[in-house]
Amino acid sequence: MIPLFVLAVLVAAVFLAFGSAKVLALAPMRARAAHVGFSTSSYRVIGGLEIAGAIGVLLGLAVPPLGAAAAAGLLLLLAGAVLAHLRNGDSPRLLTPAVVSGLFVAAYLTVLIGARP
Protein backbone atom coordinates (compact mmCIF):
# COMPACT_ATOMS: atom_id res chain seq x y z
CA MET A 1 0.00 0.00 0.00
CA ILE A 2 2.89 2.38 0.69
CA PRO A 3 4.29 2.16 -2.87
CA LEU A 4 0.82 2.94 -4.23
CA PHE A 5 0.48 5.95 -1.95
CA VAL A 6 3.95 7.25 -2.85
CA LEU A 7 3.33 6.82 -6.59
CA ALA A 8 -0.10 8.45 -6.35
CA VAL A 9 1.30 11.48 -4.52
CA LEU A 10 4.24 11.75 -6.93
CA VAL A 11 2.05 11.52 -10.04
CA ALA A 12 -0.50 13.93 -8.60
CA ALA A 13 2.18 16.46 -7.62
CA VAL A 14 3.75 16.41 -11.08
CA PHE A 15 0.47 16.80 -12.93
CA LEU A 16 -0.92 19.39 -10.52
CA ALA A 17 2.23 21.46 -11.03
CA PHE A 18 2.39 21.20 -14.81
CA GLY A 19 -1.37 21.39 -15.24
CA SER A 20 -1.59 24.51 -13.09
CA ALA A 21 1.23 26.15 -15.04
CA LYS A 22 -0.63 25.45 -18.28
CA VAL A 23 -3.98 26.68 -16.96
CA LEU A 24 -2.33 29.85 -15.66
CA ALA A 25 -0.61 30.24 -19.05
CA LEU A 26 2.77 30.93 -17.45
CA ALA A 27 5.36 32.21 -19.92
CA PRO A 28 7.29 28.90 -20.21
CA MET A 29 4.05 27.05 -20.92
CA ARG A 30 3.01 29.57 -23.58
CA ALA A 31 6.39 29.06 -25.23
CA ARG A 32 6.01 25.27 -25.10
CA ALA A 33 2.51 25.51 -26.53
CA ALA A 34 3.75 27.60 -29.43
CA HIS A 35 6.71 25.25 -29.94
CA VAL A 36 4.47 22.22 -30.46
CA GLY A 37 1.87 24.13 -32.44
CA PHE A 38 -0.88 24.58 -29.85
CA SER A 39 -2.73 27.73 -28.96
CA THR A 40 -2.57 28.94 -25.38
CA SER A 41 -6.26 28.14 -24.93
CA SER A 42 -5.71 24.57 -26.15
CA TYR A 43 -2.81 24.22 -23.75
CA ARG A 44 -5.06 25.45 -20.94
CA VAL A 45 -7.52 22.66 -21.76
CA ILE A 46 -4.67 20.14 -21.60
CA GLY A 47 -3.68 21.63 -18.24
CA GLY A 48 -7.22 21.22 -16.98
CA LEU A 49 -7.18 17.58 -18.05
CA GLU A 50 -3.87 17.09 -16.25
CA ILE A 51 -5.31 18.58 -13.06
CA ALA A 52 -8.39 16.36 -13.36
CA GLY A 53 -6.12 13.35 -13.87
CA ALA A 54 -4.08 14.25 -10.80
CA ILE A 55 -7.21 14.51 -8.67
CA GLY A 56 -8.47 11.22 -10.09
CA VAL A 57 -5.20 9.49 -9.24
CA LEU A 58 -5.47 10.67 -5.63
CA LEU A 59 -9.13 9.66 -5.43
CA GLY A 60 -8.05 6.31 -6.84
CA LEU A 61 -6.54 5.53 -3.45
CA ALA A 62 -10.12 5.25 -2.18
CA VAL A 63 -11.88 4.28 -5.42
CA PRO A 64 -9.44 2.19 -7.49
CA PRO A 65 -11.48 2.15 -10.73
CA LEU A 66 -11.42 5.96 -10.73
CA GLY A 67 -7.64 5.94 -10.26
CA ALA A 68 -7.25 3.47 -13.11
CA ALA A 69 -9.40 5.60 -15.42
CA ALA A 70 -7.46 8.75 -14.47
CA ALA A 71 -4.13 7.03 -15.07
CA ALA A 72 -5.32 5.77 -18.46
CA GLY A 73 -6.34 9.30 -19.38
CA LEU A 74 -2.96 10.68 -18.31
CA LEU A 75 -1.21 8.03 -20.38
CA LEU A 76 -3.22 9.12 -23.42
CA LEU A 77 -2.25 12.76 -22.80
CA LEU A 78 1.39 11.75 -22.50
CA ALA A 79 1.23 9.72 -25.70
CA GLY A 80 -0.10 12.84 -27.41
CA ALA A 81 2.77 14.87 -25.93
CA VAL A 82 5.34 12.40 -27.23
CA LEU A 83 3.73 12.43 -30.66
CA ALA A 84 3.68 16.23 -30.74
CA HIS A 85 7.39 16.34 -29.88
CA LEU A 86 8.23 13.66 -32.45
CA ARG A 87 6.22 15.52 -35.09
CA ASN A 88 8.38 18.57 -34.39
CA GLY A 89 11.59 16.56 -34.57
CA ASP A 90 12.46 17.48 -30.98
CA SER A 91 15.55 16.11 -29.30
CA PRO A 92 15.35 13.30 -26.73
CA ARG A 93 15.93 15.93 -24.03
CA LEU A 94 12.56 17.51 -24.84
CA LEU A 95 10.84 14.10 -24.88
CA THR A 96 12.23 13.09 -21.48
CA PRO A 97 9.59 14.76 -19.23
CA ALA A 98 6.70 13.08 -21.06
CA VAL A 99 8.43 9.69 -21.16
CA VAL A 100 9.48 9.75 -17.49
CA SER A 101 6.04 10.97 -16.42
CA GLY A 102 4.53 8.15 -18.45
CA LEU A 103 6.71 5.61 -16.68
CA PHE A 104 5.57 6.90 -13.29
CA VAL A 105 1.91 6.80 -14.35
CA ALA A 106 2.37 3.26 -15.73
CA ALA A 107 4.03 2.21 -12.46
CA TYR A 108 1.12 3.69 -10.49
CA LEU A 109 -1.38 1.87 -12.67
CA THR A 110 0.52 -1.41 -12.37
CA VAL A 111 0.70 -1.19 -8.57
CA LEU A 112 -2.94 -0.10 -8.37
CA ILE A 113 -4.10 -3.07 -10.42
CA GLY A 114 -1.85 -5.43 -8.45
CA ALA A 115 -3.20 -4.10 -5.12
CA ARG A 116 -6.80 -4.92 -5.93
CA PRO A 117 -8.26 -7.79 -3.92
One Martini backbone bead per residue (centre of mass of N, CA, C, O) as a GRO file, in nm:
protein
  117
    1MET     BB    1   0.055   0.065  -0.017
    2ILE     BB    2   0.292   0.261  -0.014
    3PRO     BB    3   0.367   0.268  -0.316
    4LEU     BB    4   0.094   0.379  -0.405
    5PHE     BB    5   0.101   0.642  -0.248
    6VAL     BB    6   0.364   0.754  -0.362
    7LEU     BB    7   0.280   0.751  -0.662
    8ALA     BB    8   0.028   0.925  -0.635
    9VAL     BB    9   0.168   1.178  -0.526
   10LEU     BB   10   0.370   1.214  -0.752
   11VAL     BB   11   0.176   1.234  -0.989
   12ALA     BB   12   0.002   1.462  -0.877
   13ALA     BB   13   0.223   1.675  -0.845
   14VAL     BB   14   0.310   1.693  -1.138
   15PHE     BB   15   0.020   1.755  -1.265
   16LEU     BB   16  -0.045   2.001  -1.093
   17ALA     BB   17   0.191   2.173  -1.182
   18PHE     BB   18   0.165   2.162  -1.494
   19GLY     BB   19  -0.137   2.225  -1.513
   20SER     BB   20  -0.128   2.501  -1.374
   21ALA     BB   21   0.070   2.635  -1.570
   22LYS     BB   22  -0.120   2.609  -1.812
   23VAL     BB   23  -0.374   2.752  -1.703
   24LEU     BB   24  -0.198   3.020  -1.633
   25ALA     BB   25  -0.004   3.082  -1.869
   26LEU     BB   26   0.284   3.058  -1.846
   27ALA     BB   27   0.549   3.143  -2.026
   28PRO     BB   28   0.670   2.853  -2.070
   29MET     BB   29   0.396   2.736  -2.173
   30ARG     BB   30   0.356   2.920  -2.415
   31ALA     BB   31   0.614   2.829  -2.556
   32ARG     BB   32   0.544   2.528  -2.575
   33ALA     BB   33   0.288   2.557  -2.734
   34ALA     BB   34   0.415   2.692  -2.980
   35HIS     BB   35   0.625   2.471  -3.045
   36VAL     BB   36   0.379   2.241  -3.090
   37GLY     BB   37   0.114   2.404  -3.210
   38PHE     BB   38  -0.039   2.552  -2.976
   39SER     BB   39  -0.261   2.705  -2.812
   40THR     BB   40  -0.324   2.844  -2.516
   41SER     BB   41  -0.612   2.729  -2.485
   42SER     BB   42  -0.536   2.435  -2.538
   43TYR     BB   43  -0.332   2.415  -2.305
   44ARG     BB   44  -0.540   2.465  -2.085
   45VAL     BB   45  -0.700   2.209  -2.132
   46ILE     BB   46  -0.470   2.018  -2.072
   47GLY     BB   47  -0.430   2.120  -1.784
   48GLY     BB   48  -0.711   2.037  -1.684
   49LEU     BB   49  -0.668   1.734  -1.738
   50GLU     BB   50  -0.427   1.703  -1.548
   51ILE     BB   51  -0.575   1.783  -1.291
   52ALA     BB   52  -0.793   1.567  -1.307
   53GLY     BB   53  -0.594   1.330  -1.303
   54ALA     BB   54  -0.470   1.390  -1.028
   55ILE     BB   55  -0.729   1.364  -0.866
   56GLY     BB   56  -0.797   1.074  -0.960
   57VAL     BB   57  -0.547   0.940  -0.840
   58LEU     BB   58  -0.611   1.011  -0.546
   59LEU     BB   59  -0.900   0.882  -0.546
   60GLY     BB   60  -0.786   0.591  -0.614
   61LEU     BB   61  -0.725   0.513  -0.317
   62ALA     BB   62  -1.049   0.470  -0.272
   63VAL     BB   63  -1.114   0.442  -0.604
   64PRO     BB   64  -0.967   0.247  -0.823
   65PRO     BB   65  -1.120   0.293  -1.096
   66LEU     BB   66  -1.059   0.597  -1.103
   67GLY     BB   67  -0.750   0.574  -1.109
   68ALA     BB   68  -0.736   0.411  -1.371
   69ALA     BB   69  -0.875   0.619  -1.553
   70ALA     BB   70  -0.680   0.852  -1.498
   71ALA     BB   71  -0.423   0.709  -1.594
   72ALA     BB   72  -0.518   0.656  -1.881
   73GLY     BB   73  -0.552   0.954  -1.953
   74LEU     BB   74  -0.257   1.037  -1.902
   75LEU     BB   75  -0.134   0.847  -2.112
   76LEU     BB   76  -0.271   0.982  -2.353
   77LEU     BB   77  -0.147   1.260  -2.314
   78LEU     BB   78   0.151   1.160  -2.334
   79ALA     BB   79   0.131   1.047  -2.616
   80GLY     BB   80   0.068   1.321  -2.743
   81ALA     BB   81   0.331   1.458  -2.656
   82VAL     BB   82   0.524   1.274  -2.803
   83LEU     BB   83   0.406   1.320  -3.086
   84ALA     BB   84   0.453   1.625  -3.095
   85HIS     BB   85   0.762   1.606  -3.068
   86LEU     BB   86   0.815   1.423  -3.311
   87ARG     BB   87   0.686   1.608  -3.525
   88ASN     BB   88   0.916   1.835  -3.451
   89GLY     BB   89   1.201   1.696  -3.395
   90ASP     BB   90   1.280   1.649  -3.116
   91SER     BB   91   1.469   1.596  -2.867
   92PRO     BB   92   1.514   1.382  -2.609
   93ARG     BB   93   1.508   1.606  -2.391
   94LEU     BB   94   1.202   1.689  -2.464
   95LEU     BB   95   1.082   1.391  -2.405
   96THR     BB   96   1.146   1.311  -2.110
   97PRO     BB   97   0.904   1.411  -1.935
   98ALA     BB   98   0.689   1.230  -2.073
   99VAL     BB   99   0.825   0.956  -2.030
  100VAL     BB  100   0.865   0.963  -1.723
  101SER     BB  101   0.572   1.016  -1.651
  102GLY     BB  102   0.469   0.756  -1.786
  103LEU     BB  103   0.619   0.561  -1.598
  104PHE     BB  104   0.479   0.651  -1.337
  105VAL     BB  105   0.190   0.592  -1.428
  106ALA     BB  106   0.237   0.292  -1.493
  107ALA     BB  107   0.323   0.215  -1.208
  108TYR     BB  108   0.067   0.296  -1.068
  109LEU     BB  109  -0.122   0.110  -1.230
  110THR     BB  110   0.017  -0.156  -1.157
  111VAL     BB  111  -0.015  -0.134  -0.849
  112LEU     BB  112  -0.319  -0.094  -0.843
  113ILE     BB  113  -0.394  -0.364  -0.977
  114GLY     BB  114  -0.224  -0.544  -0.772
  115ALA     BB  115  -0.398  -0.436  -0.506
  116ARG     BB  116  -0.634  -0.584  -0.580
  117PRO     BB  117  -0.861  -0.826  -0.447
   0.00000   0.00000   0.00000
